[in-house]
Amino acid sequence: MLQVPFIRENKALVITRLAKRNIDATQMINDVITFDEDRRRLQTELDNTLAESNTLSKEIGNLYKSGEVQKANLLKEKTSQLKDTSKELSDALNNKAEALNELLYKIPNVPHDVVPKGNSELDNEEVFKEGDIPKLHDGALPHWELAKKYDIIDFELGNKITGAGFPVYKGKGARLQRALIAYFLDKNTAAGYTEYQLPLMVNEASAFGTGQLPDKEGQMYHVTEDNLYLIPTAEVPGTNIFRDVVLNENELPVSITGYTPCFRREAGSYGAHVRGLNRLHQFDKVEIIRVEHPSKSYEALDGMIDHVKDILKELKLPYRILRLCGGDTSFAASLTYDFEVFSTAQDRWLEISSVSNFETFQANRLKLRFKNSDGKNELAHTLNGSSLALPRVLAGILENYQTEDGILIPEALQPYTGFKIIN
């Protein structure tokens, strides 16, 4: 969440930047400042009351020692009143602090200066494009028909076992899926990311820490009896490794990667654009996460973007990069770049990665800090990116690499699959 001193000192900027998200935050920001002033006033009153009570307690002790019992008893009555007052002030302070936090939890991150104003994905800015779109043979098929033709993904079987959006990968389809996971992890660890195997469920504190709550309750599967959430991305458990942690400055940057299945309810997603692998409730993804010094986080963001670029170059998939507008940027992110691969058979772009800088927004919730060169604790910056999400990468490979004789395997993946073609 946003820091109160930042809001107080940059009120106009915060309101202007949040307007990029199509939010009029004026009232919320004014309320934050008012609540904070009330909280600070109550804190001062409480501190003064407790100080007066401590002074009187010492004076009472001295009076008893000197035999002035009557004076001491009179002062004891006053200390009793001060205790009642301090209890009232403490309760009022806690209530005000709770109300302030509840309000702060509802305010999204401030978009970076370069984020364009806009309402939806239609307003995102294309900033980079690379790769030639292949010319397919007559009769080329979309991936869901290729999956059926070559018996590598069974959507109907997944629907029988669980429901729509839970496909079953078979034979060479399962092997290709496993190959992609291993390939992505190898690329990430070779780039200096430490591999982690992470839990697939998180508690409420973890979901709050990375900003999934209270923003995305409707998108997450909730295990109500245990109050646990199935993860929508490895970002959640991976970033929460550092919740309530104070790092030394020389420990930065921290770079981790992990593969997990991901679970998203995706309520309300219907239509032809979500067929096959385009939109799933369970899917595999390899994530990269960084904890950075604030002065180096945007350099790190550029490095993460270049890293994903290198992977897509090796896979020889045509792709583009979009800078997301304010209306399409997630609740917790300050700046996000989406990667999209071109699906030739569907004649459309498919999102395969989001790379984001959250600046201090997540770190403030997580209490993730580092001890700076002055010996003071300072909030770190957090970043994460898909490297990569598998379903649409797999869809892109199946569609773009199809031939009349079968589906060719990208050269970079052949050492992992053990075969060169699906036929």
MARTORLO-778443 format. One record per residue (C-alpha): residue number from 0; residue in one letter; z negated, x, y negated. Coordinates in nm, 2 decimals. Example, Ala and Ser with C-alpha at 12.3 -4.5 7.8 and 13.67 -1.06 7.14 Angstrom:
<drenros>
@i=0	aa=A	w=-0.78	u=1.23	v=0.45 $
@i=1	aa=S	w=-0.71	u=1.37	v=0.11 $
</drenros>
This chain:
<drenros>
@i=0	aa=M	w=0.00	u=0.00	v=0.00 $
@i=1	aa=L	w=0.03	u=0.10	v=-0.36 $
@i=2	aa=Q	w=-0.25	u=0.29	v=-0.52 $
@i=3	aa=V	w=-0.44	u=0.11	v=-0.79 $
@i=4	aa=P	w=-0.44	u=0.41	v=-1.04 $
@i=5	aa=F	w=-0.06	u=0.43	v=-1.00 $
@i=6	aa=I	w=-0.03	u=0.06	v=-1.08 $
@i=7	aa=R	w=-0.27	u=0.08	v=-1.37 $
@i=8	aa=E	w=-0.09	u=0.38	v=-1.52 $
@i=9	aa=N	w=0.27	u=0.26	v=-1.45 $
@i=10	aa=K	w=0.24	u=-0.11	v=-1.49 $
@i=11	aa=A	w=0.59	u=-0.16	v=-1.65 $
@i=12	aa=L	w=0.76	u=0.07	v=-1.41 $
@i=13	aa=V	w=0.61	u=-0.10	v=-1.10 $
@i=14	aa=I	w=0.72	u=-0.45	v=-1.23 $
@i=15	aa=T	w=1.07	u=-0.33	v=-1.32 $
@i=16	aa=R	w=1.12	u=-0.15	v=-0.98 $
@i=17	aa=L	w=0.99	u=-0.44	v=-0.78 $
@i=18	aa=A	w=1.24	u=-0.66	v=-0.96 $
@i=19	aa=K	w=1.50	u=-0.47	v=-0.76 $
@i=20	aa=R	w=1.36	u=-0.65	v=-0.45 $
@i=21	aa=N	w=1.41	u=-0.98	v=-0.64 $
@i=22	aa=I	w=1.04	u=-1.02	v=-0.69 $
@i=23	aa=D	w=0.87	u=-1.11	v=-1.02 $
@i=24	aa=A	w=0.55	u=-0.92	v=-0.96 $
@i=25	aa=T	w=0.41	u=-0.96	v=-1.31 $
@i=26	aa=Q	w=0.13	u=-1.20	v=-1.21 $
@i=27	aa=M	w=0.04	u=-1.00	v=-0.90 $
@i=28	aa=I	w=0.02	u=-0.67	v=-1.10 $
@i=29	aa=N	w=-0.18	u=-0.83	v=-1.38 $
@i=30	aa=D	w=-0.42	u=-0.97	v=-1.11 $
@i=31	aa=V	w=-0.45	u=-0.62	v=-0.95 $
@i=32	aa=I	w=-0.55	u=-0.47	v=-1.29 $
@i=33	aa=T	w=-0.79	u=-0.75	v=-1.37 $
@i=34	aa=F	w=-0.95	u=-0.74	v=-1.02 $
@i=35	aa=D	w=-0.99	u=-0.36	v=-1.05 $
@i=36	aa=E	w=-1.15	u=-0.39	v=-1.40 $
@i=37	aa=D	w=-1.39	u=-0.64	v=-1.25 $
@i=38	aa=R	w=-1.46	u=-0.42	v=-0.96 $
@i=39	aa=R	w=-1.53	u=-0.12	v=-1.17 $
@i=40	aa=R	w=-1.76	u=-0.32	v=-1.40 $
@i=41	aa=L	w=-1.96	u=-0.45	v=-1.11 $
@i=42	aa=Q	w=-1.98	u=-0.10	v=-0.96 $
@i=43	aa=T	w=-2.11	u=0.03	v=-1.30 $
@i=44	aa=E	w=-2.37	u=-0.25	v=-1.31 $
@i=45	aa=L	w=-2.48	u=-0.18	v=-0.95 $
@i=46	aa=D	w=-2.50	u=0.19	v=-1.01 $
@i=47	aa=N	w=-2.72	u=0.13	v=-1.32 $
@i=48	aa=T	w=-2.94	u=-0.11	v=-1.14 $
@i=49	aa=L	w=-2.99	u=0.12	v=-0.85 $
@i=50	aa=A	w=-3.07	u=0.41	v=-1.09 $
@i=51	aa=E	w=-3.32	u=0.20	v=-1.28 $
@i=52	aa=S	w=-3.48	u=0.10	v=-0.95 $
@i=53	aa=N	w=-3.51	u=0.46	v=-0.83 $
@i=54	aa=T	w=-3.66	u=0.57	v=-1.16 $
@i=55	aa=L	w=-3.92	u=0.29	v=-1.14 $
@i=56	aa=S	w=-4.00	u=0.38	v=-0.78 $
@i=57	aa=K	w=-4.09	u=0.73	v=-0.89 $
@i=58	aa=E	w=-4.29	u=0.60	v=-1.18 $
@i=59	aa=I	w=-4.48	u=0.37	v=-0.95 $
@i=60	aa=G	w=-4.57	u=0.66	v=-0.72 $
@i=61	aa=N	w=-4.70	u=0.86	v=-1.01 $
@i=62	aa=L	w=-4.91	u=0.56	v=-1.13 $
@i=63	aa=Y	w=-5.07	u=0.52	v=-0.79 $
@i=64	aa=K	w=-5.15	u=0.89	v=-0.77 $
@i=65	aa=S	w=-5.32	u=0.87	v=-1.11 $
@i=66	aa=G	w=-5.52	u=0.56	v=-1.01 $
@i=67	aa=E	w=-5.33	u=0.32	v=-1.25 $
@i=68	aa=V	w=-5.30	u=0.05	v=-0.98 $
@i=69	aa=Q	w=-5.25	u=-0.25	v=-1.21 $
@i=70	aa=K	w=-4.96	u=-0.09	v=-1.40 $
@i=71	aa=A	w=-4.81	u=0.01	v=-1.07 $
@i=72	aa=N	w=-4.83	u=-0.34	v=-0.93 $
@i=73	aa=L	w=-4.66	u=-0.48	v=-1.24 $
@i=74	aa=L	w=-4.37	u=-0.24	v=-1.20 $
@i=75	aa=K	w=-4.34	u=-0.33	v=-0.83 $
@i=76	aa=E	w=-4.26	u=-0.69	v=-0.93 $
@i=77	aa=K	w=-3.98	u=-0.56	v=-1.15 $
@i=78	aa=T	w=-3.84	u=-0.34	v=-0.87 $
@i=79	aa=S	w=-3.84	u=-0.65	v=-0.65 $
@i=80	aa=Q	w=-3.63	u=-0.83	v=-0.91 $
@i=81	aa=L	w=-3.40	u=-0.53	v=-0.94 $
@i=82	aa=K	w=-3.35	u=-0.53	v=-0.56 $
@i=83	aa=D	w=-3.24	u=-0.90	v=-0.58 $
@i=84	aa=T	w=-3.01	u=-0.81	v=-0.86 $
@i=85	aa=S	w=-2.86	u=-0.52	v=-0.67 $
@i=86	aa=K	w=-2.80	u=-0.74	v=-0.36 $
@i=87	aa=E	w=-2.62	u=-0.99	v=-0.57 $
@i=88	aa=L	w=-2.41	u=-0.72	v=-0.74 $
@i=89	aa=S	w=-2.33	u=-0.56	v=-0.41 $
@i=90	aa=D	w=-2.21	u=-0.88	v=-0.26 $
@i=91	aa=A	w=-2.00	u=-0.96	v=-0.56 $
@i=92	aa=L	w=-1.86	u=-0.61	v=-0.55 $
@i=93	aa=N	w=-1.77	u=-0.64	v=-0.18 $
@i=94	aa=N	w=-1.60	u=-0.98	v=-0.25 $
@i=95	aa=K	w=-1.40	u=-0.84	v=-0.54 $
@i=96	aa=A	w=-1.29	u=-0.53	v=-0.34 $
@i=97	aa=E	w=-1.19	u=-0.75	v=-0.05 $
@i=98	aa=A	w=-0.99	u=-0.98	v=-0.28 $
@i=99	aa=L	w=-0.82	u=-0.67	v=-0.44 $
@i=100	aa=N	w=-0.72	u=-0.53	v=-0.10 $
@i=101	aa=E	w=-0.59	u=-0.86	v=0.02 $
@i=102	aa=L	w=-0.37	u=-0.87	v=-0.29 $
@i=103	aa=L	w=-0.25	u=-0.51	v=-0.25 $
@i=104	aa=Y	w=-0.16	u=-0.58	v=0.11 $
@i=105	aa=K	w=0.09	u=-0.84	v=-0.01 $
@i=106	aa=I	w=0.27	u=-0.61	v=-0.26 $
@i=107	aa=P	w=0.57	u=-0.42	v=-0.11 $
@i=108	aa=N	w=0.65	u=-0.05	v=-0.19 $
@i=109	aa=V	w=0.81	u=0.04	v=-0.52 $
@i=110	aa=P	w=1.18	u=0.11	v=-0.46 $
@i=111	aa=H	w=1.30	u=0.46	v=-0.56 $
@i=112	aa=D	w=1.50	u=0.49	v=-0.88 $
@i=113	aa=V	w=1.83	u=0.52	v=-0.70 $
@i=114	aa=V	w=1.79	u=0.20	v=-0.50 $
@i=115	aa=P	w=2.05	u=-0.05	v=-0.62 $
@i=116	aa=K	w=1.94	u=-0.40	v=-0.72 $
@i=117	aa=G	w=2.07	u=-0.66	v=-0.47 $
@i=118	aa=N	w=1.99	u=-0.96	v=-0.26 $
@i=119	aa=S	w=2.12	u=-0.87	v=0.09 $
@i=120	aa=E	w=2.32	u=-0.63	v=0.30 $
@i=121	aa=L	w=2.63	u=-0.73	v=0.11 $
@i=122	aa=D	w=2.49	u=-0.54	v=-0.19 $
@i=123	aa=N	w=2.42	u=-0.21	v=0.00 $
@i=124	aa=E	w=2.61	u=0.10	v=-0.13 $
@i=125	aa=E	w=2.83	u=0.30	v=0.10 $
@i=126	aa=V	w=2.76	u=0.67	v=0.02 $
@i=127	aa=F	w=2.93	u=0.85	v=0.31 $
@i=128	aa=K	w=3.19	u=0.78	v=0.58 $
@i=129	aa=E	w=3.32	u=1.01	v=0.86 $
@i=130	aa=G	w=3.53	u=0.99	v=1.18 $
@i=131	aa=D	w=3.86	u=0.84	v=1.27 $
@i=132	aa=I	w=3.87	u=0.49	v=1.40 $
@i=133	aa=P	w=4.05	u=0.50	v=1.74 $
@i=134	aa=K	w=4.36	u=0.29	v=1.81 $
@i=135	aa=L	w=4.29	u=0.10	v=2.13 $
@i=136	aa=H	w=4.53	u=-0.02	v=2.39 $
@i=137	aa=D	w=4.65	u=-0.38	v=2.40 $
@i=138	aa=G	w=4.39	u=-0.60	v=2.57 $
@i=139	aa=A	w=4.09	u=-0.39	v=2.46 $
@i=140	aa=L	w=3.77	u=-0.57	v=2.52 $
@i=141	aa=P	w=3.43	u=-0.61	v=2.34 $
@i=142	aa=H	w=3.14	u=-0.43	v=2.51 $
@i=143	aa=W	w=2.99	u=-0.75	v=2.67 $
@i=144	aa=E	w=3.32	u=-0.81	v=2.86 $
@i=145	aa=L	w=3.35	u=-0.44	v=2.95 $
@i=146	aa=A	w=2.99	u=-0.45	v=3.08 $
@i=147	aa=K	w=3.09	u=-0.74	v=3.31 $
@i=148	aa=K	w=3.43	u=-0.59	v=3.41 $
@i=149	aa=Y	w=3.27	u=-0.26	v=3.53 $
@i=150	aa=D	w=2.93	u=-0.42	v=3.64 $
@i=151	aa=I	w=2.72	u=-0.19	v=3.43 $
@i=152	aa=I	w=2.51	u=-0.44	v=3.22 $
@i=153	aa=D	w=2.41	u=-0.78	v=3.35 $
@i=154	aa=F	w=2.31	u=-1.02	v=3.06 $
@i=155	aa=E	w=2.29	u=-1.33	v=3.28 $
@i=156	aa=L	w=2.05	u=-1.16	v=3.52 $
@i=157	aa=G	w=1.83	u=-1.05	v=3.23 $
@i=158	aa=N	w=1.83	u=-1.41	v=3.11 $
@i=159	aa=K	w=1.72	u=-1.53	v=3.46 $
@i=160	aa=I	w=1.44	u=-1.28	v=3.49 $
@i=161	aa=T	w=1.31	u=-1.31	v=3.13 $
@i=162	aa=G	w=1.54	u=-1.48	v=2.88 $
@i=163	aa=A	w=1.81	u=-1.41	v=2.64 $
@i=164	aa=G	w=1.80	u=-1.06	v=2.48 $
@i=165	aa=F	w=1.66	u=-0.88	v=2.78 $
@i=166	aa=P	w=1.96	u=-0.72	v=2.96 $
@i=167	aa=V	w=1.96	u=-0.54	v=3.29 $
@i=168	aa=Y	w=2.14	u=-0.21	v=3.31 $
@i=169	aa=K	w=2.30	u=-0.12	v=3.64 $
@i=170	aa=G	w=2.46	u=0.18	v=3.81 $
@i=171	aa=K	w=2.65	u=0.39	v=3.57 $
@i=172	aa=G	w=2.53	u=0.17	v=3.28 $
@i=173	aa=A	w=2.17	u=0.26	v=3.36 $
@i=174	aa=R	w=2.26	u=0.63	v=3.41 $
@i=175	aa=L	w=2.44	u=0.63	v=3.07 $
@i=176	aa=Q	w=2.14	u=0.47	v=2.91 $
@i=177	aa=R	w=1.91	u=0.74	v=3.06 $
@i=178	aa=A	w=2.16	u=1.01	v=2.95 $
@i=179	aa=L	w=2.15	u=0.89	v=2.59 $
@i=180	aa=I	w=1.77	u=0.90	v=2.58 $
@i=181	aa=A	w=1.75	u=1.25	v=2.72 $
@i=182	aa=Y	w=2.03	u=1.37	v=2.49 $
@i=183	aa=F	w=1.86	u=1.23	v=2.18 $
@i=184	aa=L	w=1.53	u=1.38	v=2.27 $
@i=185	aa=D	w=1.68	u=1.72	v=2.35 $
@i=186	aa=K	w=1.86	u=1.72	v=2.01 $
@i=187	aa=N	w=1.54	u=1.63	v=1.83 $
@i=188	aa=T	w=1.32	u=1.88	v=2.00 $
@i=189	aa=A	w=1.58	u=2.15	v=1.95 $
@i=190	aa=A	w=1.56	u=2.06	v=1.57 $
@i=191	aa=G	w=1.18	u=2.13	v=1.58 $
@i=192	aa=Y	w=1.04	u=1.78	v=1.66 $
@i=193	aa=T	w=0.75	u=1.78	v=1.90 $
@i=194	aa=E	w=0.80	u=1.51	v=2.18 $
@i=195	aa=Y	w=0.53	u=1.25	v=2.23 $
@i=196	aa=Q	w=0.50	u=0.97	v=2.49 $
@i=197	aa=L	w=0.35	u=0.68	v=2.30 $
@i=198	aa=P	w=0.17	u=0.35	v=2.39 $
@i=199	aa=L	w=0.39	u=0.04	v=2.38 $
@i=200	aa=M	w=0.11	u=-0.18	v=2.24 $
@i=201	aa=V	w=-0.09	u=-0.13	v=1.92 $
@i=202	aa=N	w=-0.40	u=-0.28	v=1.77 $
@i=203	aa=E	w=-0.41	u=-0.47	v=1.44 $
@i=204	aa=A	w=-0.52	u=-0.17	v=1.24 $
@i=205	aa=S	w=-0.22	u=0.02	v=1.35 $
@i=206	aa=A	w=0.02	u=-0.26	v=1.26 $
@i=207	aa=F	w=-0.14	u=-0.28	v=0.92 $
@i=208	aa=G	w=-0.13	u=0.10	v=0.88 $
@i=209	aa=T	w=0.25	u=0.12	v=0.89 $
@i=210	aa=G	w=0.32	u=-0.21	v=0.70 $
@i=211	aa=Q	w=0.42	u=-0.44	v=0.99 $
@i=212	aa=L	w=0.13	u=-0.66	v=0.90 $
@i=213	aa=P	w=0.11	u=-0.88	v=0.70 $
@i=214	aa=D	w=0.49	u=-0.87	v=0.65 $
@i=215	aa=K	w=0.64	u=-0.90	v=1.00 $
@i=216	aa=E	w=0.40	u=-1.12	v=1.21 $
@i=217	aa=G	w=0.69	u=-1.35	v=1.30 $
@i=218	aa=Q	w=0.90	u=-1.06	v=1.44 $
@i=219	aa=M	w=0.64	u=-0.91	v=1.67 $
@i=220	aa=Y	w=0.52	u=-1.02	v=2.02 $
@i=221	aa=H	w=0.15	u=-1.08	v=2.00 $
@i=222	aa=V	w=-0.08	u=-1.05	v=2.30 $
@i=223	aa=T	w=-0.33	u=-1.30	v=2.16 $
@i=224	aa=E	w=-0.61	u=-1.26	v=2.42 $
@i=225	aa=D	w=-0.65	u=-0.89	v=2.34 $
@i=226	aa=N	w=-0.52	u=-0.90	v=1.99 $
@i=227	aa=L	w=-0.26	u=-0.64	v=2.06 $
@i=228	aa=Y	w=0.11	u=-0.62	v=1.94 $
@i=229	aa=L	w=0.41	u=-0.50	v=2.14 $
@i=230	aa=I	w=0.56	u=-0.23	v=1.93 $
@i=231	aa=P	w=0.88	u=-0.31	v=1.73 $
@i=232	aa=T	w=0.95	u=0.07	v=1.69 $
@i=233	aa=A	w=0.79	u=0.40	v=1.79 $
@i=234	aa=E	w=0.72	u=0.44	v=1.42 $
@i=235	aa=V	w=0.41	u=0.23	v=1.45 $
@i=236	aa=P	w=0.22	u=0.42	v=1.72 $
@i=237	aa=G	w=0.37	u=0.76	v=1.62 $
@i=238	aa=T	w=0.27	u=0.74	v=1.25 $
@i=239	aa=N	w=-0.08	u=0.60	v=1.35 $
@i=240	aa=I	w=-0.15	u=0.93	v=1.53 $
@i=241	aa=F	w=-0.24	u=1.05	v=1.18 $
@i=242	aa=R	w=-0.45	u=0.75	v=1.07 $
@i=243	aa=D	w=-0.78	u=0.86	v=0.92 $
@i=244	aa=V	w=-0.67	u=1.23	v=0.94 $
@i=245	aa=V	w=-0.71	u=1.50	v=0.68 $
@i=246	aa=L	w=-0.46	u=1.78	v=0.75 $
@i=247	aa=N	w=-0.46	u=2.13	v=0.60 $
@i=248	aa=E	w=-0.17	u=2.20	v=0.36 $
@i=249	aa=N	w=-0.05	u=2.47	v=0.59 $
@i=250	aa=E	w=-0.01	u=2.22	v=0.87 $
@i=251	aa=L	w=0.26	u=2.04	v=0.68 $
@i=252	aa=P	w=0.52	u=1.94	v=0.77 $
@i=253	aa=V	w=0.44	u=1.76	v=1.09 $
@i=254	aa=S	w=0.75	u=1.65	v=1.29 $
@i=255	aa=I	w=0.74	u=1.44	v=1.60 $
@i=256	aa=T	w=0.98	u=1.25	v=1.82 $
@i=257	aa=G	w=0.94	u=0.99	v=2.09 $
@i=258	aa=Y	w=1.13	u=0.75	v=2.31 $
@i=259	aa=T	w=1.00	u=0.40	v=2.36 $
@i=260	aa=P	w=1.13	u=0.05	v=2.45 $
@i=261	aa=C	w=1.10	u=-0.17	v=2.14 $
@i=262	aa=F	w=1.02	u=-0.54	v=2.13 $
@i=263	aa=R	w=1.13	u=-0.78	v=1.85 $
@i=264	aa=R	w=1.13	u=-1.16	v=1.85 $
@i=265	aa=E	w=1.42	u=-1.17	v=1.60 $
@i=266	aa=A	w=1.34	u=-1.54	v=1.54 $
@i=267	aa=G	w=1.64	u=-1.74	v=1.42 $
@i=268	aa=S	w=1.91	u=-1.49	v=1.54 $
@i=269	aa=Y	w=2.20	u=-1.69	v=1.68 $
@i=270	aa=G	w=2.58	u=-1.68	v=1.68 $
@i=271	aa=A	w=2.87	u=-1.46	v=1.78 $
@i=272	aa=H	w=2.74	u=-1.16	v=1.58 $
@i=273	aa=V	w=2.44	u=-1.12	v=1.81 $
@i=274	aa=R	w=2.64	u=-1.13	v=2.14 $
@i=275	aa=G	w=2.58	u=-0.86	v=2.40 $
@i=276	aa=L	w=2.40	u=-0.56	v=2.28 $
@i=277	aa=N	w=2.43	u=-0.65	v=1.91 $
@i=278	aa=R	w=2.09	u=-0.81	v=1.89 $
@i=279	aa=L	w=1.82	u=-0.78	v=2.16 $
@i=280	aa=H	w=1.45	u=-0.87	v=2.20 $
@i=281	aa=Q	w=1.39	u=-0.55	v=2.41 $
@i=282	aa=F	w=1.58	u=-0.23	v=2.35 $
@i=283	aa=D	w=1.54	u=0.15	v=2.38 $
@i=284	aa=K	w=1.51	u=0.38	v=2.08 $
@i=285	aa=V	w=1.43	u=0.74	v=2.01 $
@i=286	aa=E	w=1.25	u=0.79	v=1.68 $
@i=287	aa=I	w=1.18	u=1.09	v=1.45 $
@i=288	aa=I	w=0.87	u=1.09	v=1.23 $
@i=289	aa=R	w=0.77	u=1.33	v=0.96 $
@i=290	aa=V	w=0.45	u=1.39	v=0.76 $
@i=291	aa=E	w=0.54	u=1.58	v=0.45 $
@i=292	aa=H	w=0.40	u=1.74	v=0.13 $
@i=293	aa=P	w=0.50	u=1.50	v=-0.16 $
@i=294	aa=S	w=0.70	u=1.77	v=-0.33 $
@i=295	aa=K	w=0.92	u=1.82	v=-0.02 $
@i=296	aa=S	w=0.96	u=1.47	v=0.12 $
@i=297	aa=Y	w=1.31	u=1.40	v=-0.03 $
@i=298	aa=E	w=1.43	u=1.73	v=0.09 $
@i=299	aa=A	w=1.30	u=1.63	v=0.43 $
@i=300	aa=L	w=1.48	u=1.29	v=0.40 $
@i=301	aa=D	w=1.81	u=1.47	v=0.34 $
@i=302	aa=G	w=1.74	u=1.69	v=0.64 $
@i=303	aa=M	w=1.68	u=1.39	v=0.86 $
@i=304	aa=I	w=2.01	u=1.23	v=0.74 $
@i=305	aa=D	w=2.20	u=1.56	v=0.83 $
@i=306	aa=H	w=2.03	u=1.56	v=1.17 $
@i=307	aa=V	w=2.16	u=1.21	v=1.26 $
@i=308	aa=K	w=2.50	u=1.30	v=1.12 $
@i=309	aa=D	w=2.52	u=1.60	v=1.36 $
@i=310	aa=I	w=2.44	u=1.38	v=1.66 $
@i=311	aa=L	w=2.71	u=1.13	v=1.56 $
@i=312	aa=K	w=2.96	u=1.41	v=1.51 $
@i=313	aa=E	w=2.89	u=1.54	v=1.86 $
@i=314	aa=L	w=2.94	u=1.19	v=2.00 $
@i=315	aa=K	w=3.26	u=1.16	v=1.80 $
@i=316	aa=L	w=3.18	u=0.81	v=1.68 $
@i=317	aa=P	w=3.32	u=0.68	v=1.35 $
@i=318	aa=Y	w=3.03	u=0.60	v=1.12 $
@i=319	aa=R	w=2.92	u=0.54	v=0.76 $
@i=320	aa=I	w=2.60	u=0.57	v=0.57 $
@i=321	aa=L	w=2.47	u=0.30	v=0.34 $
@i=322	aa=R	w=2.20	u=0.32	v=0.07 $
@i=323	aa=L	w=2.01	u=-0.01	v=0.10 $
@i=324	aa=C	w=1.97	u=-0.23	v=-0.20 $
@i=325	aa=G	w=1.63	u=-0.36	v=-0.30 $
@i=326	aa=G	w=1.67	u=-0.70	v=-0.13 $
@i=327	aa=D	w=1.75	u=-0.53	v=0.21 $
@i=328	aa=T	w=1.49	u=-0.25	v=0.19 $
@i=329	aa=S	w=1.19	u=-0.30	v=0.42 $
@i=330	aa=F	w=0.85	u=-0.39	v=0.29 $
@i=331	aa=A	w=0.70	u=-0.04	v=0.32 $
@i=332	aa=A	w=1.00	u=0.18	v=0.24 $
@i=333	aa=S	w=1.08	u=0.33	v=-0.10 $
@i=334	aa=L	w=1.43	u=0.45	v=-0.01 $
@i=335	aa=T	w=1.63	u=0.38	v=0.31 $
@i=336	aa=Y	w=1.97	u=0.49	v=0.44 $
@i=337	aa=D	w=2.13	u=0.30	v=0.72 $
@i=338	aa=F	w=2.38	u=0.45	v=0.96 $
@i=339	aa=E	w=2.65	u=0.22	v=1.10 $
@i=340	aa=V	w=2.90	u=0.29	v=1.38 $
@i=341	aa=F	w=3.24	u=0.12	v=1.38 $
@i=342	aa=S	w=3.29	u=-0.11	v=1.68 $
@i=343	aa=T	w=3.67	u=-0.11	v=1.72 $
@i=344	aa=A	w=3.69	u=-0.39	v=1.97 $
@i=345	aa=Q	w=3.47	u=-0.61	v=1.75 $
@i=346	aa=D	w=3.63	u=-0.48	v=1.42 $
@i=347	aa=R	w=3.29	u=-0.46	v=1.25 $
@i=348	aa=W	w=3.02	u=-0.21	v=1.16 $
@i=349	aa=L	w=2.70	u=-0.20	v=1.37 $
@i=350	aa=E	w=2.37	u=-0.06	v=1.24 $
@i=351	aa=I	w=2.24	u=0.22	v=1.46 $
@i=352	aa=S	w=1.98	u=0.40	v=1.25 $
@i=353	aa=S	w=1.76	u=0.36	v=0.95 $
@i=354	aa=V	w=1.61	u=0.67	v=0.79 $
@i=355	aa=S	w=1.34	u=0.60	v=0.53 $
@i=356	aa=N	w=1.09	u=0.77	v=0.30 $
@i=357	aa=F	w=0.77	u=0.57	v=0.25 $
@i=358	aa=E	w=0.62	u=0.81	v=0.00 $
@i=359	aa=T	w=0.24	u=0.74	v=-0.01 $
@i=360	aa=F	w=0.27	u=0.37	v=0.08 $
@i=361	aa=Q	w=0.18	u=0.41	v=0.45 $
@i=362	aa=A	w=-0.04	u=0.71	v=0.40 $
@i=363	aa=N	w=-0.26	u=0.50	v=0.16 $
@i=364	aa=R	w=-0.31	u=0.24	v=0.42 $
@i=365	aa=L	w=-0.36	u=0.50	v=0.70 $
@i=366	aa=K	w=-0.59	u=0.72	v=0.49 $
@i=367	aa=L	w=-0.35	u=1.00	v=0.59 $
@i=368	aa=R	w=-0.43	u=1.30	v=0.36 $
@i=369	aa=F	w=-0.40	u=1.67	v=0.33 $
@i=370	aa=K	w=-0.63	u=1.92	v=0.16 $
@i=371	aa=N	w=-0.42	u=2.07	v=-0.12 $
@i=372	aa=S	w=-0.43	u=2.43	v=-0.27 $
@i=373	aa=D	w=-0.71	u=2.32	v=-0.51 $
@i=374	aa=G	w=-0.92	u=2.20	v=-0.21 $
@i=375	aa=K	w=-0.88	u=1.83	v=-0.30 $
@i=376	aa=N	w=-0.76	u=1.56	v=-0.06 $
@i=377	aa=E	w=-0.42	u=1.42	v=-0.15 $
@i=378	aa=L	w=-0.21	u=1.15	v=0.02 $
@i=379	aa=A	w=0.08	u=1.28	v=0.22 $
@i=380	aa=H	w=0.43	u=1.13	v=0.24 $
@i=381	aa=T	w=0.56	u=0.97	v=0.56 $
@i=382	aa=L	w=0.92	u=0.94	v=0.68 $
@i=383	aa=N	w=1.08	u=0.81	v=0.99 $
@i=384	aa=G	w=1.43	u=0.74	v=1.13 $
@i=385	aa=S	w=1.61	u=0.62	v=1.44 $
@i=386	aa=S	w=1.76	u=0.91	v=1.63 $
@i=387	aa=L	w=1.89	u=0.69	v=1.77 $
@i=388	aa=A	w=1.87	u=0.32	v=1.86 $
@i=389	aa=L	w=2.05	u=0.29	v=2.19 $
@i=390	aa=P	w=2.21	u=-0.06	v=2.22 $
@i=391	aa=R	w=2.47	u=-0.04	v=1.94 $
@i=392	aa=V	w=2.54	u=0.33	v=2.01 $
@i=393	aa=L	w=2.61	u=0.23	v=2.37 $
@i=394	aa=A	w=2.82	u=-0.06	v=2.24 $
@i=395	aa=G	w=3.02	u=0.18	v=2.02 $
@i=396	aa=I	w=3.07	u=0.42	v=2.31 $
@i=397	aa=L	w=3.19	u=0.15	v=2.55 $
@i=398	aa=E	w=3.43	u=0.00	v=2.30 $
@i=399	aa=N	w=3.56	u=0.31	v=2.12 $
@i=400	aa=Y	w=3.60	u=0.52	v=2.44 $
@i=401	aa=Q	w=3.77	u=0.25	v=2.65 $
@i=402	aa=T	w=4.11	u=0.32	v=2.80 $
@i=403	aa=E	w=4.34	u=0.13	v=3.03 $
@i=404	aa=D	w=4.19	u=0.34	v=3.32 $
@i=405	aa=G	w=3.82	u=0.30	v=3.23 $
@i=406	aa=I	w=3.56	u=0.41	v=2.98 $
@i=407	aa=L	w=3.55	u=0.78	v=2.90 $
@i=408	aa=I	w=3.21	u=0.95	v=2.85 $
@i=409	aa=P	w=3.17	u=1.16	v=2.53 $
@i=410	aa=E	w=3.18	u=1.52	v=2.62 $
@i=411	aa=A	w=2.83	u=1.59	v=2.48 $
@i=412	aa=L	w=2.69	u=1.34	v=2.73 $
@i=413	aa=Q	w=2.87	u=1.45	v=3.04 $
@i=414	aa=P	w=2.61	u=1.71	v=3.14 $
@i=415	aa=Y	w=2.35	u=1.43	v=3.13 $
@i=416	aa=T	w=2.55	u=1.15	v=3.31 $
@i=417	aa=G	w=2.71	u=1.37	v=3.58 $
@i=418	aa=F	w=3.03	u=1.17	v=3.55 $
@i=419	aa=K	w=3.32	u=1.16	v=3.30 $
@i=420	aa=I	w=3.44	u=0.81	v=3.33 $
@i=421	aa=I	w=3.33	u=0.46	v=3.41 $
@i=422	aa=N	w=3.59	u=0.29	v=3.62 $
</drenros>
